């Protein structure tokens, strides 16, 4: 077995796509000949205190020089270059999406993170990304070479085709309430469609961004849609599976996605999709399975959802294409096999 260490900031059980990715890969790596050990870094990343940076350095310094060290990008992109240079182990950076491209940052903080991540990536022995779109972003924003990244798309578990609802059209949106997810824009986009019979459920952690939660609540008040839109917080996987099964469509208004795992989850169940073209989302969902609009374009989002609600034949075509695409998605074994290969290559 090839030894490796996977360093992840904070609680690995947090209900986000990035942490789910990490959990699944950690669990499967031993099946591919990698004896992996989980290291928990301070949970304050990507905004660590000086004390947390010192603690992260202490933890990372304990990894032996000949052991591959995978570091989740939520922490890696915020590590100073001089700290990374003092780590003995060869580092594999796992980039879900660049930290400096997160929505809601001040211009100065965004530039600081972009500079930090650029310097950090230059020191990584290997870089794993979750989509081809993210690989292109690393080339254009950080000068990472053409062959400098390995794409390991998130896996998707097989699922039964969604049965849908029998009453009002059940719309579903999944993801933590953070500025990048643009839920306030989604709510305002739905306001002109009050005369249609629909309900929306937003499932995602509500404790990640007070700013985004306040914007969402303000949008609900101002549009008067509190009785049509349920904000249910983080939902366990079993409950989320039930939500997908009873939904009629998925809405993803994100400004940017490093991959868009919820799109894959929706396609695994044959849901028609309305999404933006932000980041990798434009490519994760095929054109035949989704109506796509520019990120942040509230009017275009309204028009797309109107079509979804008003055109049953279109919904059926999108659903069929979504189901077909969902059967071709990579599984978590495929994801982990790629990462195990990178670890083995570094250990050779």
N, C-alpha and C positions, 0 to 999 in steps of 0.2 A: 504493500500500500504506500502511495506517495503522501507524505505529510503536507498539510496545508493549514492555514489559519484564516478565518473569515472575520474581519473586524467590522462591527456594525454599531452605530451610535444608538444608545437608549434601548427602549423596550422593543424587542423583536416581535412581540405579539401585537403591536399597534396595527389597526385595521386600515393600512394604506397599501396601494399597489406595490410600492417599492419594498416594503417589509414583507409582503406576501411572496414576492419574487425571492427575496433572501431566504425566507423560511423554507420554501420548496427546494431551492438549490442545496441548502445545508442538509436537508433530510435525504436527498438523493445522491450526493457526491460519493458516499461510501460504496454505492452500487457500481460506481465507475472507477474504483480503485484508488480513491482519495480518502485518506484518513484526516478528516477536517475537524478543527477545533474552533468553537465560537468564542470570539472575544467581544465583550461589551464595552464600547467606548462611552464617554459621558453623553448624556442625552441632549445636551444643549446645542449640538451642531445643527445647522451650519453657523450658529452665532455663539461660539464657545467663549467663555471667560478665559482670562489668563491662567487661572487655576485649572480649568478644564483642559486647556491645551497642554499644560505641564503634566496632567494626569494621563492624557492621551499619549504623550511622548513616553511616559514611564511604561505604559501598557505595551506600546508597539516595540519599545526597546527590548522587551522580553522575548520577542519572537526570534528563534535561531536564524543565523545568517543563511543557511541553506534551505530554509522552509519558505515556500511560496506564501505570500501574505496578500490576500484579497481584501481590499478596503472599499466599503460602500461609498459611493460618490457623495452622499449627504455629508459625510465627514471628510472624505479625501479632498474634495474641492475647496474646503475651507482650511486646510492645513498649510501653514507657512512652508516655503521651500526649504529653509534652513533646518526645520524640524524633520522634514522628509529625508533630507540628506544624512541625518544622523541615525536613521533606521537601518539596521543591518540587513534585514530580510529583503529579497526582491519583491517589488510591489506590483500587483495587478489591480488597476483602478476599475471599478464597476460604475459606469456612468449611466444613470437612469435618464437624467436630463441636466443640462448645465445649470448650476445654482444661480448664476447671474442673470439668467433669462426668466427667473420666477417673476410672476406678476406681483405688483404691489410694493416692490422695493423702491426706495429712494434712488435717484440717479447716482448719487455718490456711493451707496451701498452696492448697487448693481455693478458699477465699474470696479469697485474693490474686489468683489467676488469673482468677476471675470479675470482680473489680473491674478488673483490667488490661484484660481483653477488652471489658468494657462500655465503658470509656473509649475504647479503640481503635476499636471499632465506630462510636461516635458521630462519629469523625473521618473515616471512610471515605466516599468519594464514592459508591461503589456497593458492594453486598454480594452475592456469589454464594454460594449454598448448594447442597448436593448432594441435598437432599430437602425435601419440604413439611413433614415433621416437624421438621427442623432450623430451617426458617423460623419455625414456631410457637414453638419453643424460644427463638429469638432475640427474638421478641416478648414472651414471658412472662418470660424471665430478664433480658433486657437492654433492654427497652423499645424495640426496633427497630420502626418504624412498619409498618403493614399493607402498604404498597407499598414498603418499604425493602429487600426482598430479591428476587433473581431466582433461580429454581430451575433448576439445570442438572444433572440426574441423571447419574450415570456411564453411559457407554455399555457395551454388551455385544456381544462378537463372536459371530456365528452359529457354531453348532457342531452336530456330529452327535449324535443322541440316544444317551445312554449305553447300552452293551450290557450292563452289569451283570456279576455274577460267576457262577461255576458251582459254587463251594464254599460255605464259610461266608458269612453275610451280611456284606458289606463296607461298613462305615460310614466316612464321611469327615468330618473337621472341618478347616477351613482358616482360618488367621489367625495373626499373631504371638502368641507366648506372653507376654501382658501381663495384668494383673489383670482388665481389662474383659472379656476373652474367657472367663473363668470355667472354664478347663479342669479345675481341681481339682474343681469341682462336677460337671462332666460325668463324670469318672472315678468319683466316689462314686455318682452316679446309676446308673451301669452295674453297680455291684457286686451289687445284688440280681438281676441278670439273667445271672449266670454260667452258669446251666443252659441258656441258649440258645446257639446256634451262631453266633457273630459275631466279627468282628475290627474294630478301629478304627484308622485312621491319622490322626494329627494332623500336619498340614503347616503350618509357620510358623516364622519366625525365632525362635531360642532365646536371642538375645543382647540383647533389649530390656529385660527386667525380671528380674533375679536373684530377686526376691521371688516373681514368678509362676511361674518355672521351679522354684524350690524347693518351692512349694506343689503343683505338678503332680507332681513326683517323690515327694513325701511321700504324696500320694493314691495313686499307683501302688504304693508299698511297702505302705501300710496296707491296701489292698484286695486285694493279691496279683494284680493284673491286668497285671503287666509283660509276660507272655507273650501277652496278648490285644490290647495297645494299643502301637502303634509311633509313637514321636515322632521324625519324620524330619527336622526342621529346615526351613529355607527351601528351596523347590523351584522350579527354573526353570519358565517357562511351559509348555514342551513336556512336561516331566515331570508338571506339575500337570494338564495336559489329559489325559494318560494315566490319572491317578488318578481324575479325574471320570468318564472313560469306563468304567472298570471298577468304579466304586462302585455300590452298591445304594441308598444314601440319604445325605443330608447332615444333619449335626447342627450346630447353631449355638447354643451356650449363653450367648451374650454378655449381659452386663448392660446394654449400651447400644450402639447402632449409629447412626452418622450417616446411613447408607444401607443398607449390608450388601451389598457387591459380590459376596461369595461366594454369597449367595442368588440373585442374578441369574445368576451362572455356573452354579449348579445347575439353575435353571429353563431356561437355554438348552440344557441336556442332558436335561431331563425327569426329574430326580431327585426322589423324594419327600423332604420336608423335615420335620425337627423343629427348631423355633427358639423363641426367647423373643419377648416383646412389647416388649423394651427399645429405646427410641428409635424409629428409623424402621423397624426390622426388622418390626414389626407390620404395616406397610403395604407394604413392598417385596415380601414374599411374600403372594399372595392367600390367603384362608382356605381355599379349595378345594385349594391345593397344599401346605399345611403344617399340622401339628399344632403349636399355639402354646401356650406356658406362660409364667407370670409369670417375669421374670428373678430368678435366685437361688433359685428354688423347686426344691430337689433332688427331693423326692417327686413333684412334678408332672412333672418331667423323666423320672424313672424310669417313671412310668405312660405317658407319651407314647411313649417308646422301646419299652416293652413292647408297646403296641398296634401299633407299626410292625413289630416282629419277628413278632408272633403272628397278624396279620391280612393275609394276602396280597391279599384283595380291596380292603382299604383302601389298601395300598401301590399297587396298580394305579390306583385312583381318584386318589390324590395325584399319582402320576407323570404321568398323562394331563393333569391340570389344570396341573401344573408345566410340562410341554412346551408346552401351549397358551399359557400366560402368557409363556413364554420367547420365543415368536415375535413378541410385541408389544413387547418391551423396546426402549428407545432404543439407537441405535448411537452410536459415538464421534463420528461426523460431526454427529449431532443435538446432542450435548453441546457440541461446539466451536462450532457455529453460534450457539448461545445466547450463549456467552462472547464470541465475536467481535462479536456485536451490542451487547453491553454496552460493549466497548472502542470501537466505532464511535460509539456514543451519547456517550460521554465525550469523544471527540475532536472531536465536532461543534461 
